[in-house]
Amino acid sequence: MLGFVVVSHSKKLAEEIIILCNEMKKYDFPVINGSGTESENLGSDPLIIKKAIEDAYLKDGVMIFVDLGSSVFNAEIALEFLDGDKYDKNLIRIADASIVEGVLMSMAINDEKLVLSELEEELKELKNMKKVN
């Protein structure tokens, strides 16, 4: 089972994504909001993201979902700040997926058997899903 971190420039947007997606949860696993800044302004902060990763960390790993470019950059910085003796950085990935659809689908399939590589494959397929014909 995986833990999830949601990183948006808007803490409120991430909270709403988490509320929506929690409706799809079949099991108990952490979904942590790693969004916003200390001053509550729009943006993202590597230290907030780092703490969210630590809180979401499970033995099978953590998937981080991001919205815009600097969220990706700050998530990468957060990974550099993690204690490598305590957290296996090979088990923490940044999803290449839409933040809403990615989190929603991931929460729906997360169970005791799901591993990061399988989730990454599912997210690749999601990128090709047509919403409208």
C-alpha positions in Angstrom: 0.0 0.0 0.0 1.2 3.5 -0.8 1.0 6.8 0.8 0.1 9.9 -1.2 1.1 13.6 -1.1 -0.9 16.3 -2.9 1.1 19.4 -3.8 -0.7 22.3 -5.3 0.0 26.0 -5.3 -3.3 26.4 -3.5 -3.6 24.6 -0.2 -7.4 24.9 -0.4 -7.4 23.3 -3.8 -5.4 20.4 -2.5 -7.8 20.0 0.4 -10.7 19.8 -1.9 -9.0 17.2 -4.1 -8.3 15.1 -1.0 -11.9 15.4 0.2 -13.2 14.3 -3.2 -10.7 11.5 -3.5 -11.2 10.2 0.1 -14.7 9.2 -1.1 -12.9 6.6 -3.2 -10.7 5.1 -0.5 -11.3 1.4 0.2 -8.5 1.2 2.8 -6.8 3.4 5.4 -3.7 5.0 4.1 -2.2 8.5 4.4 -3.1 11.2 2.0 -1.3 14.3 3.1 -1.6 17.9 1.9 1.9 19.2 1.1 0.6 22.4 -0.5 1.0 26.1 0.0 3.5 28.2 1.9 4.2 29.0 5.5 2.6 32.5 5.0 -0.5 30.9 3.5 0.2 32.5 0.1 -0.1 30.7 -3.2 2.9 28.6 -4.0 4.8 25.6 -2.7 7.5 25.1 -0.2 10.1 22.3 -0.1 10.0 22.1 3.7 6.2 21.7 3.7 6.4 19.0 1.0 9.2 17.2 2.9 7.1 17.1 6.1 4.1 15.8 4.0 6.3 13.0 2.5 7.5 12.0 6.0 3.9 11.9 7.2 2.7 9.9 4.2 5.7 7.4 4.1 4.7 3.8 4.1 7.0 0.7 3.6 5.8 0.4 0.0 6.4 4.0 -0.8 4.9 7.4 -1.5 3.5 8.9 -4.7 3.6 12.7 -4.9 1.0 14.4 -7.1 1.8 18.0 -8.3 0.0 20.7 -10.2 2.4 23.1 -11.9 6.1 23.4 -12.7 7.5 24.9 -9.5 5.6 22.3 -7.5 7.6 19.7 -9.3 10.8 21.6 -8.7 10.0 22.1 -5.0 9.1 18.4 -4.6 12.4 17.4 -6.1 14.2 19.7 -3.6 12.1 18.2 -0.8 13.4 14.8 -1.8 16.9 16.0 -1.4 16.2 17.2 2.1 14.9 13.8 3.3 17.1 11.7 5.6 18.3 8.8 3.4 18.8 6.6 6.4 15.2 6.9 7.5 13.4 7.2 4.1 14.2 5.1 1.1 14.2 7.7 -1.7 13.8 5.0 -4.3 10.3 4.4 -2.9 9.2 8.0 -3.4 8.2 9.3 -6.8 6.6 12.3 -8.4 3.6 11.3 -10.5 3.6 12.3 -14.2 -0.2 12.7 -14.1 -3.0 15.2 -13.8 -3.4 16.1 -10.2 -7.1 15.4 -9.9 -7.6 12.4 -12.1 -4.2 11.0 -10.9 -5.0 11.1 -7.2 -8.6 10.0 -7.8 -7.6 6.9 -9.8 -4.7 6.1 -7.5 -6.8 6.2 -4.4 -9.4 3.9 -6.0 -6.8 1.2 -6.7 -4.5 1.5 -3.7 -4.4 -1.7 -1.7 -2.0 -4.0 0.1 -0.6 -5.2 -3.2 0.0 -2.0 -5.1 3.6 -0.9 -5.6 5.0 2.2 -7.2 6.0 0.7 -10.5 2.4 -0.7 -11.0 0.9 2.7 -10.2 3.2 4.4 -12.6 2.0 2.1 -15.4 -1.6 2.8 -14.5 -0.9 6.6 -14.6 0.7 6.2 -18.0 -2.5 4.6 -19.3 -4.6 7.4 -17.6 -2.7 10.0 -19.7 -4.2 8.5 -22.9 -7.8 8.2 -21.5 -10.3 10.2 -23.6 -12.9 12.1 -21.7 -15.0 13.1 -24.7 -15.5 11.4 -28.0 
